[in-house]
Amino acid sequence: MLVVSEMQIFVWLGGALLAANVLAMVLFVLFSKLPDSRLKESIRSIIFELDKFADSMENAEKRRIAIQQINDILGWRKILVPSALIGWIIDAEVAAIRKMQKSTDTPNLHE
């Protein structure tokens, strides 16, 4: 049986966040460079969901609920992560999404 330590979980989580950010940046760049097509519309729907996530995490109450849900999930593995750290990661992801939007001149798709 494979024993997974807490450190391995944090390394996997960090790798997953990094991979997700790289993928998101690739999608933002493709969206800004592609001509109108079915692929661009598919990418638009993904970017719309990323923007929707960022918008909702800027709402203090929704952010607090998300932090609580993450703590609940980690709690069943008996992994204690400070809420401040989870909040910092959420804030960093929102900032990364906003920076990707700005750097590729992607419009706010919710307007």
Secondary structure, DSSP 8 states (H G I E B T S, - for coil): -----HHHHHHHHHHHHHHHHHHHHHHHHHHHHS-SSHHHHHHHHHHHHHHHHHHHHTSHHHHHHHHHHHHHHHHTTT----HHHHHHHHHHHHHHHHHHHHHTT---TT-
